[in-house]
Amino acid sequence: MAFSEVEVVAKSNRFHVSNVKLYEYLDNARFDWYKYCIQAGVEAVLVHINADYKKEIFNQDRLRIRTWMERVGNTSFTLKQTVMNQRDELVVSAEVVFATIDREKRTKVTAPDVVRKLLNDQSVLDISVYKYT
């Protein structure tokens, strides 16, 4: 898995969708990454997230979230995420840093080679598409 894509229909009781709700959408779009790390023998724990809001989101906007590996450190890795609306406008760009930890001891461990390989293997393109309605 070097890339994933999620489709979301924004939901709100008001016309505007809260920027806080976008963090939930971004987290849902990282679900396969969490599973991938567990299969690799580690757990990915979010330690930092930075989001730049570019456009307002409205109820019933159709959003496409793309997630990809940006870099791998010794005990961490960084994902980049973008959210585009149905008009193909950039709504949000985010950078998310994860620590890799031992699932039993709950201590940092070196990022596994299979995770590290995702950064260098551009031929891998496993796209996951979800639709939230």
C-alpha positions as CSV (number, residue, x, y, z in Angstrom):
1,M,0.0,0.0,0.0
2,A,1.6,3.2,-1.1
3,F,-1.5,5.2,-1.7
4,S,-5.2,5.2,-0.7
5,E,-8.2,7.2,-1.7
6,V,-11.5,7.7,0.1
7,E,-14.7,9.4,-1.1
8,V,-16.8,11.2,1.5
9,V,-20.2,13.0,1.4
10,A,-20.0,15.8,3.9
11,K,-22.8,15.7,6.5
12,S,-23.9,18.5,8.8
13,N,-27.1,19.7,10.4
14,R,-26.0,23.2,9.2
15,F,-25.0,24.4,5.8
16,H,-21.3,24.7,6.8
17,V,-19.3,21.6,7.9
18,S,-17.1,22.2,10.9
19,N,-13.3,22.0,10.3
20,V,-13.2,19.7,13.3
21,K,-15.2,17.2,11.3
22,L,-12.5,17.1,8.7
23,Y,-10.1,15.5,11.2
24,E,-12.5,12.6,11.5
25,Y,-12.6,12.3,7.7
26,L,-8.8,12.3,7.5
27,D,-8.6,9.7,10.3
28,N,-11.1,7.5,8.4
29,A,-9.0,7.8,5.3
30,R,-6.0,6.5,7.2
31,F,-7.8,3.3,8.3
32,D,-6.0,1.0,5.9
33,W,-2.6,2.5,6.9
34,Y,-3.4,1.5,10.6
35,K,-4.2,-2.0,9.5
36,Y,-1.1,-2.3,7.3
37,C,1.1,-1.4,10.2
38,I,-0.5,-3.9,12.5
39,Q,0.0,-6.6,9.8
40,A,3.7,-5.5,9.7
41,G,3.9,-6.1,13.5
42,V,3.8,-2.6,14.9
43,E,1.2,-0.1,15.8
44,A,1.1,3.4,14.3
45,V,0.3,6.1,16.9
46,L,-0.4,9.6,15.7
47,V,2.0,12.1,17.3
48,H,1.5,15.2,15.2
49,I,-1.0,16.5,12.7
50,N,-0.9,19.8,10.8
51,A,-3.8,20.8,8.5
52,D,-4.1,23.8,6.2
53,Y,-7.7,24.8,5.3
54,K,-8.0,26.2,1.9
55,K,-11.8,26.2,1.2
56,E,-15.0,26.0,3.2
57,I,-16.9,22.7,3.1
58,F,-20.6,22.6,2.9
59,N,-23.3,20.0,3.6
60,Q,-23.5,17.4,0.9
61,D,-20.1,18.4,-0.7
62,R,-18.5,15.3,-2.3
63,L,-14.9,15.0,-1.0
64,R,-12.0,12.9,-2.2
65,I,-9.2,12.2,0.3
66,R,-5.9,11.0,-0.9
67,T,-3.2,9.6,1.4
68,W,0.4,8.7,0.7
69,M,3.7,8.1,2.3
70,E,5.9,11.2,2.4
71,R,8.9,10.0,4.5
72,V,10.1,7.4,7.0
73,G,12.4,8.1,10.0
74,N,13.9,5.7,12.4
75,T,10.8,5.2,14.6
76,S,8.3,7.3,12.7
77,F,6.8,7.9,9.3
78,T,4.9,10.8,7.8
79,L,1.8,10.7,5.6
80,K,0.5,13.5,3.4
81,Q,-3.2,13.9,2.8
82,T,-5.3,16.1,0.5
83,V,-9.0,16.7,0.4
84,M,-10.5,17.8,-2.9
85,N,-14.2,18.8,-3.4
86,Q,-16.4,17.8,-6.3
87,R,-15.2,20.9,-8.2
88,D,-11.7,19.5,-8.0
89,E,-10.6,22.3,-5.6
90,L,-8.1,21.7,-2.8
91,V,-10.0,22.0,0.4
92,V,-7.4,20.8,2.9
93,S,-3.8,19.6,2.9
94,A,-2.5,17.8,5.9
95,E,0.7,16.2,7.2
96,V,0.4,13.5,9.8
97,V,3.4,12.0,11.7
98,F,3.1,8.6,13.4
99,A,5.4,6.8,15.8
100,T,5.8,3.1,15.4
101,I,5.4,1.2,18.6
102,D,5.5,-2.3,19.9
103,R,1.9,-3.4,20.5
104,E,2.7,-5.3,23.7
105,K,5.3,-3.1,25.4
106,R,3.9,0.2,24.1
107,T,7.4,1.6,23.4
108,K,8.8,3.0,20.2
109,V,10.4,0.6,17.7
110,T,12.1,1.0,14.4
111,A,9.8,1.3,11.5
112,P,9.6,-2.1,9.8
113,D,11.3,-2.6,6.4
114,V,7.9,-3.2,4.7
115,V,6.8,0.2,5.8
116,R,10.1,1.7,4.7
117,K,9.9,0.0,1.3
118,L,6.6,1.8,0.6
119,L,8.5,5.1,0.4
120,N,10.9,3.8,-2.2
121,D,8.6,1.5,-4.3
122,Q,6.7,3.9,-6.5
123,S,5.4,1.0,-8.6
124,V,3.1,-0.1,-5.7
125,L,-0.3,1.5,-6.1
126,D,-3.0,-0.1,-4.0
127,I,-6.0,2.2,-4.1
128,S,-8.8,1.8,-1.5
129,V,-12.0,3.7,-2.3
130,Y,-14.7,4.1,0.3
131,K,-18.0,6.0,0.0
132,Y,-19.5,7.5,3.2
133,T,-23.1,8.6,2.8
